[in-house]
Amino acid sequence: LNLIELNEINFDLVRKYINQNPGAFPGFNRLFKMKAFQTFAEDEYDHIEPWVHWVSVHTERCFDEHQVFRLGDIVEFDGEQIFEKLENLGLKVGCVSPMNAENRLKRPAFFIPDPWTNTSSDSSKMSIWIHKLLRQAVNDNAEEKLKPVTLIYLLTAFLRFSKLKNWPIYISLFLNRKKKWNKALFLDLFLSDVFINLASKRDVDFSTLFLNGFAHVQHHYFLASKYYAGSLVNPHGYVGIEDDPILDAIRVYDKIIGQILMDLDGHKIIATALRQVAVGEQKIYY
């Protein structure tokens, strides 16, 4: 069983793009043919953050039971997560970047933590390198730079895990790196390649992959979508007039989803926690 965690994606928005040109998005077409469920988690607004939702998924408990409120606070939770529950049943478990999850596995097939939680990778050097890359890349995403050591980690891991058929996408994202959102999309494509490689070769019984790049694009560029119907606009120069970062994210995620559905053995659950929607007027949070 493969649990694919696609954070905060607004699939209603995605469908508007797909419906305009359905033949261009075979991955999403396969996804939308799968049986779908909509679930509800919490009544309190403060408790619907994704780092609360994913803990609820991983612990089978609601917020009132697990009380994990902040990103990274899972390390203070003394209950069990599904990962170690399954391992205790004799199953092999592998994880790539599960949000707000702690590595408590004794014999992980692989475990690469998210960039925010203070927990360890599995013991392999490659997993440790990728985790360092993930932490550095996410932090640097706001600083508009990547440190030289991060580039070394990236190159080594990239040559080891990237799929050759995805190289044209990687090259395009790299050559257009002035479009700031392409960094997040490059990283998610890479993490999906890492996950498919490890899950296919390590003979796992349960594996999970968390991707946050689409959420990052929505956070920054929702107003740039051609399907945004409100009156708000991004500041001048924030994004090109002809650019649509949401469409760029859909194109990359179409490849990711398609390859997960086609190249990965076993059953798949593809889930999102929370979904972002556009506001009608400006909101400022502190």
Number of C-alpha atoms within 10 A of each C-alpha: 14 21 17 21 20 21 23 23 22 17 14 11 16 16 16 13 19 18 12 9 10 13 9 14 19 15 21 22 18 14 15 12 8 11 7 11 6 6 7 9 16 14 8 8 7 9 19 19 17 19 23 27 25 22 26 20 14 16 20 14 16 17 18 11 11 18 17 22 18 13 17 19 19 25 16 11 15 8 10 12 22 14 24 20 14 15 19 12 8 10 16 21 26 26 28 26 24 26 27 26 27 24 21 16 20 10 15 22 21 23 28 29 29 26 21 17 20 15 18 16 24 22 13 11 10 17 20 18 19 23 23 19 23 24 17 18 23 18 15 15 14 9 9 11 11 15 11 9 12 18 15 13 18 20 11 13 18 17 10 13 18 19 17 10 8 15 11 10 17 21 12 12 21 14 11 13 13 11 14 17 24 23 20 22 26 20 20 21 23 20 24 25 21 22 25 21 17 20 25 14 10 14 14 20 17 21 25 22 23 24 26 19 25 24 21 18 21 23 14 15 19 23 22 22 16 15 14 15 11 11 10 14 13 12 7 8 7 12 18 11 9 8 14 17 25 24 17 17 22 20 17 22 23 20 19 21 22 18 15 20 17 10 12 16 14 12 10 16 13 17 17 19 21 21 17 16 15 15 14 10 9 9 6 5 3 2
